[in-house]
């Protein structure tokens, strides 16, 4: 990660934390994600049938990507920033379907960076870079961040420290957008009555997503208030239940191949994580938010 400091490491997941999860191997993830390797909650509006079917999972993931591009106000010839770009599926949709003039994707995963670069998307620049180190030459027309916000803090931080970290994120995004420019954000979040020190968050932080912590909606609204107005909010925990069920089923069906790629221990860890996540979302201990934010016309003094 370019120019990352110790302070950045304390603020959330480090490059090593990210790589511990996302660099398990593209071939492994390809067994249970959709063909475009979109690793975040899909959007299942109006889509019926077995979610583990490849065509339906791909359709639901594309619906999610188009939703976020639309919410960010991205149209042809625009400039787009994708914070936490994964293996590049949103950038690919933006380049091939929306016709963006220029797009930048940020990731800390070397595996994701290599794959996204291999797509050869015109006008798309994929960087191994922390958002805190990003210094664009000019503003973007819109920003999308899907599934990255969870990695901006860690469980050992106090609420005030987490709010400060989130505040810094929204301040940077506001500086990268013109007045009334939009940020489309998707994140897992804790629901009321569930704490970061519970057994499920502890399992995820220890075994799956080191250096990470889930926000609350109140954390997000407090941190963004000086810079953004929230113009749309979707609570889609049911969509994540369906997405997790699809991933878990597909991984189970590919067990032999998965174990040959990553070994039985890693296979079991991911199966446990996917099943546990499905239970957590079914019980509404965690939820999934899709939030549209509009930059205020004037920056705060």
N, C-alpha and C positions, 0 to 999 in steps of 0.2 A: 504494500500500500504506500502510495507516494506521500512522503512527508508526514507520516503519522507520528504524533508525539505521545509521551506517557499520559498526558492529560486526556488525550483522545481514547487511549486504551481504557482508562478508568471510567470513561463516560458510557461505555457499552461494549459490545462484542468487538474483539480484535480481529485482524485478518486470520490469525491462527484459529480463533474460535469459529469463524465462518467456514474456513476450509475444513475443519474437523467434521462438519456436517455435510456441506455441499460438494466437497471434493471426494466423496466416497467413490464416485465414478459415474460418468454419464450413462454407461451401459447398464448399470444397476438401476438408476432412476428410469431409464427408458423401458424397463420391464413393466412398470406400473403407472407411470405418468402417461399423459396423452402424447402423440407423436411429436408435438412441438415442445415438449418438456416444460409445460407451464405448471409450476410448483406452488400453487396458491389456490384458495377457494374459488370454485367455478360459479357461474351465474346460471341457475337452472330455470329461470322464468319460462313457462310454457313448454319445457322439454320433459317428456314423459318416457318411461321405459327403463330398462336396466341401466343404471349409471355406470356400470363396469364395462359396458359396450364401448369399444374404441370410438366409434363414430359419434355416439352421444356425448361422451366425455369431451371429445375434441370440440363438438358444437357448443357445449356449455362453457368451455374455456375461451373459445373465440368470442362468445357473447360477452363474457367478462372483460376481455381486452378492448372490445369495441365500446363497451359502456364507459370505461375509464378514459379512453381517448375522447369520447364525446363530452364527458363531464369536464375534462380539462380544456375543452373548447378547441381541440386540435383539428385543423382543416388543412387542405392542400397548401403547400409552400410555407408552412409554419416551422418554427423551431421548437423542438421537444426535448425535455430532460426526463430520463427514466432513472429514478434513484432506487437501486436494488433491482437491476435489470434481469437477473437470473440468466437463463440460457438464451434470452433474446427474443422471446415470442411476441412481446408487446412491440418491440422495435421493428420486428418483421411485419407485423400487422400495420404499423404506422407507415412504414416505407412502401409496402406493396398495395395496401388498400386505401390509405388516407393520402399518400403522396406528400409526406413531409419533406421540406427542403433540407433540413438538417436535424439530426437527432443525436443526443449523447446518452449513453448508458453507463451507469456506474455499478460496479460489483467489486467485492473483495475476494471472490472465488476464482482461482486460476483456471479451474476446469470450466466454469461457466464462461469466463472471458474467452478462452480458446474456442469454445463451441460457437459463441455469438459472433466472434470475428470470422469464423469459417463460413458463416452464412453469406458473406460478401454483399451486404446490403448497401446500396448506393447512398451516400450522404450520411451514413451512420458511423459514429465514432464510439467504440466501446473501450472503457478504461478500467483498470484495476485501481480504484481510487475511493477513498472515504469521502463522503459528502462534505465533511468539514474542511477538506483540502481542495475542494472544487472552486476554481476561479475562472468563470467564463468571461469571454471577451465582450459579450453583449447579453441582453436579456433573452429569455425564452418566452414563447407565446403561451406555453402551458407546461405543467409538471405533473408527472404521475409517479406514485410510489406505492407499490403493492408488496406487502409482506416483508418490508424492511424495518418499519417503525418498531417492531418488537425487539430489534437488535440494538436499539439506541441507548438502552440503559441496562443495568444488571440488578439482581435481587438484593445485593448488599448495599445499594444506595437508598438513602432516605427518600421520602416523597418529595421533599423540597429539592433534593439533588436531581431527582428524575424530572421534575417540572422544569428545572433550569436547563437540563439537557434537551428536553422537548422544545422549550422556548428558543434555544439556539437554532434548532432545526427550522422552526417556522420563521425565525428572523432571516436565516439564509435564503429560504425559499422566497420570502417576500422581496428580498433584494434582487433576486434573479427574475422576477416577474414585473411586467408593466402594471400600472394602476388597473384594477379590476381583472387582472390575469388570474387564472384558476389553477388550483392544485387539487388533484384527485387522489385520495389516500385510502388504502385498504389495510386494515390491521386487525389482528386478533386482540381481544381485550378481556380483562376480568369483569365479571358482573358484581353487583353489590352483594356484600356478605361473604365474599371469597377473597382471601389474602394471598400475598406473594409467598408467605412462609408455609403454605399448606403443602400436603404431600404431592399433589399433582404438579403444581408449579416447580417444586423442588426436583421431581423426577425429570421434567423437561430440561431444567437448567443444568442438571448433573449429567444426564445421559444423552440428550438430543441437541439442545441449543445452548451450549455454554456461553456465558457472558451476556445473557439476554434476560429480559423481564417483560411481562405484559403490562400495558397501561390500563387505566380506567378511562372511561369517556370523560369524566370530570377533569382528569389530568390533561387530556387533549384540549378541551374547551378552555381551560385556564391558560394553557401555554400558548394557544394560537390567538387569543383574544386581542392582543395589541396589534396584530398584523393582518388577521383574516376574519371574515364573516363566514359562518357555516351556512351554506345555501341549500344543501340536501344531505340527508342522513338515511342510510339503509341499515337495518339490523337483520343480518342474514345467517343466523346460526343454523337454521335448517338446511341452507345450501352447503354449509361446511359438513354437516352430518352426512349428506349425500355424497359429497366429494370424497370424504375420508373413507366412507364405505366402499366407494369405487376403487380407490387406491389400495385399500386393504385386501379386497377381493382379488384384484389383479396381481398383487404381490403374492398372495397365497397360491394362485394358479401358476405362478412362475417360480415356485419355491426351489425346485431343483436347480434351475439356471441361476437364481439369485444366490444360493449357497455356493455354487461353483465360482461365482464372481467375487463375493465378499466374505464368504465363510458363514457357518451356521450361527455364530454368536451375533454378528451384525444383522443377519436376516431376522433373528428372533427379537433383537432390540428394536428394529424398525416395525416389525409386526406388532409388538407390544405398544410402541408409541402410537401407531395408527389406530389400534383398537381403543387404547386409553383415551386418545383425543376424541374419538367418536362418542365415547361415553360422557366425557366432559361436556361436549357440546349438546348432547342429548339432554343432559341434566341442567343445562344452562349455567354451569359454573364458569364457563367462558363463552364469549360470543364473537361475532365477526361484524365489523363495521366497514361500510363503504361511505366515505365522507367527502363531500365536495366543498371546497373552501375558495372564497373569492378574496383576492388581495384588496385591502382597503385602498381607497383612492389616494389618501395621503399617508405616508409613513409616520409612525409615532415619533415625537421629538425625544 
